[in-house]
């Protein structure tokens, strides 16, 4: 059971320690690398638990042989821990599939309902390439899956044409980058497995970092100061009233994340990560995924050449 216990221990360590080790100011300097590192850690935890279950499923005969060799009596009874380990990959996948199907169905229903509301209340503005809703609250967001950007008439009153152009560039970056897929996956993990600190942090940080990615994309289009001014104007002008959209949280809003920190980051961009930092971050992301495979692969290669009881791989 050495490999199985090692995989489970590794998964527990990453699930608890990764939020402390990975998160930091460096993520705001390189949000893309930060997303890669966090999602690699999340994938590593899932992979480790799955592989731990698979090692139990793949080696029951070896375990029984080892027990017989140790006790001197043949046995057909599997230890309860082994039986539980065999069920782990199936339960894990079933839980993920259930939550993913439920989330997908709910979002599909919400998008349909939201589309009906937009058809009734909104009008398409071909110059802006967006749907305009008559509402006092200034806001702008995109609706994933439809490619639609929605703004309110309150936004048009608050923002100048240059500021509005920056906001639209931000929302187009969300759609082009398909950021909703990362947010959706992080939400599925946090909903399916709310206990691990990593998955909770993954959902929070993914929502924040995709906003920084969209900010950077808009800034590359020469909208850095315009977007900063627009964010400030929208944050000040927003009221406590919600738009009459049925309370749906469908899109990625331009005022998502920590608005003040985003404004400061736009006005005073942090220095980019050094080459060593980028290489180190990428190496950490690759390593955290590769290690579970090495924990299984190396003992398997060693056990293949051993004629003795294969406790090392059990």
N, C-alpha and C positions, 0 to 999 in steps of 0.2 A: 504493500500500500504506500510505499515511499513516494512514488511519483504523484499518486492521487492526492495525498496529504500535502505534498509540495505545491501542487497546482492550486488547491483550495487556500493554502496559506498565502500564496502569492496574490490570488484574487482578493483576499481579505485585506492584505497590506495595501494594494493599489487602491481599492475602494475607499480606504480610510485616509491614506497618506497623500494620494495624488492631489486632492484639492489644496493641500497645504504646500506641496512641493512645486506644483505647476503654476498655480495662479500667482500673479504679481504684476508689477508695473510693466514688465517686458511684454506682456500681452497687448497692452495699449500701444506699444511701439510696433508690434507685428501681429495684428489680430488674426491674420490668416494662419500664421504658424501656431498661434495660441489655440485656434479652433482645431487644427490638426493634432496637436498634443493632447488636448482634452478628449477628443473623440477617439483617438488611438487608445488612451487609457480606458475609456468605457468599453471599447471593443475588446481590449485585452482581458478585462474582467469577465465578460461574457464568454470569450474563447476559453479561458482557463477553467471556468466552471463546467462548460460543455466537455472539454477534454478530460476533466476529472471524472465525469460520468461515463465517458466513452471508455476510459481505461478500465473501469469496473465492468462494463458490459463486455469488453473484448477479452477479458482475462479471467472469467470465473473458473475455468478448468485449471489454470495455473495456480489460482489461489487455493482451490481444493487440494491440488497436488502438494502444495507447500504445507497446508494444514496436516495432511496425512503424513508427510515426512517429519513434521515436528512432533506429532502426537503418536505416531506409530500405528494409527488406525485409519482406515479409509473412511471418509465422511462425504455424505451427499447434502449436508446442511450448510447453507451459505450464511455467513455472519450477517446480522441485521444491517451493519454499516455498509456492507457490500450491496445488499438488496436496495437500500436507500440510495446508494450512489448510482445504481443502474437506472433509477427513476429520475435522477436529476436532469439529464439532458431533455427528456421528454416533457417534464413539467415546466422547465425553463422555456422551451420552444412553444409549448402550448400557451403559457402565460403571455409571452410576447405576441403570438399570433392573435390571441383574443383581444388584447389591448389595442393592437394595431388595427384590427378589423373594426373595433368599436369606435376608435378615433376617426378612422377613415369614413365610416358611415355617418358619424355625427357631423364631420366637416362637410361631407357632400350634401347632407340635408341643410346645413346652415348656409352653404354657398348658394344652394337653390333658393332658399328663402330670402337671402340677402340680394340675390339677383332680381327677384321679383320686386323687392323694395326699391332697388335702384332703377328698375324699369318704370316704376310709378312716380318716384320722386326726383329722379335724376335726368339730366340732359347731356348728351355727348357734345363736347366742344372740340371740333376738329383742329382748331389752332393749337390748343393745349394738348390734344391727344388724351384727354381725361374726361371722366364723368363728373359733372357738377351737381351737387345737391344743395337745395335751399335750406340752409341751417346757419344759425348765428355762431355756433361754436367753430372756431377756426381749427381745422385739422386736415391732414392729407394722409392717405394710406393706399397700399396696393392690395388687390385681392388675388392671392395665389390661385393658380389653376385656371384663371380667366384672362390673365394679362391685363387686367383693368386697373387703372389708377383713379382714385376717387378723391375729390377735394370738395370743400364746402364753399358756399357763397361768402361765408365769413372769412375764409382764407383769402379770397380774392380782394376783399375789402381791406384786409390787414397788410398784405404783402404787395410790394412793388413788383413790376414785371421781372426785374432781374432776380429778386428773391424767389419769386414763384418758379422761375426757370431752374434755380438751384434745387428747390424742393422736388420738382419733377425729375431732375437728374438723379436725385437720391432714390426716389421710388423706382425709377427705371433700373437702377443698379440692383435693387432687391430682386426684381423680376428676372433680369439677365443672369444674375448669380444663383437663381433658384434657392435663395436663402431659406425659404419656407420649408424645404426638405430637411435641412439641418435642424431647424427649430422643431419641426414635427418629430424627427427621430429622437431628439433630446427629450421632448415631452413624453413620448411613448416610453422611453427607458425610465424616466422619473415617475411616471404613473404606474408602470408595471412593477417597479422595484423601488419604492420610495425610501427604504431604509438606508442603503449605502450613501454616505455623504457625497461621493463622487457623482452619482447620478443627479442628486439635487443641485449640486454646483454646476453640472453640465448644462442643465436646463437654463439656469440663471445666466451663466456666462455666455452661452450660445446666443441667447436673445440680445445680450449687450454687445457682443463682438460682431454680430452681423450688421448692427447699426454702424459700427466703426468702419466696417468694410464698405458699406454704402456711402458713408461720409467721404472716405478716401477716393472712391470712384467719382463722386461728384466733384471733389477737390481737383482731381486730375483734369476735369473739364473746365478748369478756371472758375469754379464756383465756390472756392474755399471761404472767402469772406462773406459772399452772398448767402451761403448756407448757414454760416454762423449767425449772421444777422437775422435770417429767417427763423432759425430755431429759437433765438431769443425773443423775437416778436411773437411767435406762436405760443411760447411758454407763458409769456406775460398776458396774452390776450385770451387764453383758454379759460373758460368758465367751468364751474363744477357740474354743469348740466351735460348729459350725454346726448349724442345725436340719436334720433329716433330710428335706430336700426335693429330694434329687437334685442338690444344688449349683446350682440354678437361680437366675438373677438376673432375676426377672420383674417385681418390683414396685418401687414407690417407698417406701423405708423411712423411718420417722420419724427415724432416726438417721443419715440420709444427709447428705453435705456435711461441713463443718467444724463439729462439734457445739459446741465451746467458743465459737467465734465467734458461732454462732447464739444460744447462751444469753446471751452478753454483749449481743448486739443486742436480744434480747427484754427483758432487764432494764434496759438503758439505750438506748432507741431513738435512732438518729441523727436529726438534724433533717432534715425533708424538703427536697428540692431546691427552690431558689427558682423563681419563674416563669420567670426568664431561663434558668436551667439546664434546666428542662423543655422550654422552647421551643427552646433550642439543641440539646438532645439529639434532639428530634423532627425538627428541621430537618436535622441531620446524617444521621439514618436515612433521611429522604426523599431527600436530596441524593446519598447514596452509591448509591442505586438509580437515580436519574434521570440521573446523569452518563453512564453508558454509552449510554443512548438519545440523549442530546444529542450525544455524540461521533459517532454515526451520523447523526442527523437533520439537524443543522446543515450538515455538508458535503453531504448529499444534496440539501438545498434549494438550496444554492449551486451544486452541480454541475448541477442541473436547468436553470439558466439560462445555462450555459456551453456554447459550441459547440466549445471547444478540447478537447484530449485530457484526459479526466477523471482525471488522476492524483490529484486531491484526494480522490476517493472510492474509488479503487482500493486 
